[in-house]
């Protein structure tokens, strides 16, 4: 984790997704269980939280998640990362690390 100015804590994650379809996919990304979270997809210039993956492709995305220090109740906060398209949804459990309390 990284301590940022203004009392924010930042964690970095690498998200690896596989599109097994023959058409490109646009997937919405979100994080749950972390009040006040801000999400940045590194290198993503559109300003939204949509991950575009070509057909029959594996893609990696670097995601930065920032949260106020006050949102953390311990040095490891359980979070859920969600990926959605029009018809399906998948989620993965992860941890948001911060300073010891």
Secondary structure, DSSP 4 states (H G I P E B T S, - for coil): -EE-GGGEEEEEEEEEEEE-SSS-EEEEEEEES-TT-EEEETT--SSS-EEEE-TTEEEEEEEEEEEEGGG-SSSEEEEEEEEE-SS-EEEEEEEEE----
